[in-house]
């Protein structure tokens, strides 16, 4: 690999937005695919870029196996991702994901770049800044906090 290729790759990384991952679980062996058009819409609009995706199933006895997207058939909502793995997700990542699954479920592990945030993230890095903490607040926690606040908020009147 030439030094210009390394420099080019580093420049591309410096211009990336934040990267996130999720593990989605469905009871049974295969999701309905209802959410897939919404995910593809985010990609089409340039809001996110899918970096990697893997499908798996956990049998009732706890055995975990990868699901081949192409084996799901052309009518599968995941067919658009057949052969589209970047290789970022490794066996250890998939084992970690499998450890949180319930027996008898199917799952998707999805890694994406938040392209909408790339200009902001690039500007922060260009000026010597760096991300030192990040987190997600589950919707259930927000709803509980709002319910609690509503119960303690003085009423006007």
N, C-alpha and C positions, 0 to 999 in steps of 0.2 A: 504494500500500500504506500502510495507516495505521501509526502508531507502535505501537499496541497489537498489531497483527499481527506486526510486527518483534519486539517484546518477547516475544510468545507463541512465535514460532519460535525465538528465542534460548533461552528457557526449556526448550523441548523438546530442543534440542541439548545443553544443559547437563545434562539428565537421561538422556542416552543412554549406553549402555555402549560399550566399545571396538568399533571397526569393523575388520574384517579382509577380505582378499580372497584368493582362490586361483585358479589356472589349472589345470584338470584336462584331461589329454590322454588320448585313446584312439586306438589304432591303428584305421585304417579310418574310415568315414564317420559312424558313429553308435554311441554307447554302448548297452549292453544295458538300462540303467535300473535295474539291481539295487540301486544305492545310493539311488535317489530316495525310496523309502518311508522310509528311515532319515533322510534330510534333512527330509522333510515331518513326521516324528515330532518332530524337534527344534523345528520351527516350531510345531506343534500344542501342544507342551508349554511354549511360551513361552521356551525356552532361547535361541533365536536369532530374528532377524527378517531375512528376505531383503530387501535394499535394492535390488539390481539383479542381473541375470543376462543374459549374452549367450552365444550359441552360434556357433561358427565351424568352418570346415574349411580345411585347407591341402592343396591338390592336390599331386600328385607333382612338378609343375614349380615349386612354391613359391607359386603363386597362392593368396591367402587370400580367402575370402568368408564373409559372415555367413550363418548358417542361421536362417531364420524358424521360430520355434517352432510357429506355427500351421500351417505347411506340412508339418510332420512328421506331422500327422494326430492325430485324437483318441485313438488308442491309444498314442501316444508317451508315455514316462514324463515328458517335459517339458511335456506339454499343459497341465498345471495352471498353468504360467507364461506361457501365451500372452497377449500384450498387457500383461504386468506389469512392464515396464521403468520405472524411475524417471527414466532419463535421466542418472544419475550417471556411468555409463561413457560416455566420449566416444571419438571416432575414434582419438585418440592412445593411449588406454588399450588399445584393441583392437589397434592396431599393435604396442604393446609386448608384449602377450600373444602375438600371432602370431609375434613374433621368436624365441620359445623353443620353438615347435612344430616337430615333425618333419614332413617332407613325407608326405602320405598319411594325415594324422591328423585327428581331430575334437577339439574342445575346448569346455569351458564355462568362462566367467569368472563367478565368483560373488562378490558383495559382501554381507556380512551384519553385523548388529549383534549383539554378545554381550550379550543382555538379562540373562542371569544375573549379569553383572558390573556392571550399571547402578547399583544402590544403592551399591556400594562406590566406583565411579568418581565418582558424584555427590557422595558424602561427601568424597572427596579434593579435588575441585574446590571445593566449598563452603568448605573450610578452607584454600584457597590453594595446594593441592598441584597438581602437574601431572606428566604422564607425560613423562619425559625420555629413556627408552630402552625398547625392546621388541624381542623377537626370538622366533624359533621354532627349535627344535632338531629336525632331521630324525630320524625313528625309526632310520634306518640309523646315524647318528652315535651315538645313545644305545646301540644294540646293540654297536657297535664299542668304545665306551668301557667298557661292562660286560664285554665279552669281554677287553679289555686288563686291566681291574682284577681280573678273576677269575684271570688268568694271573699276576698279581703279588701277590695277596693271600696272606699267610702261612696255611698250613693249620693248623687246630687239631689237637692230639693229643698 
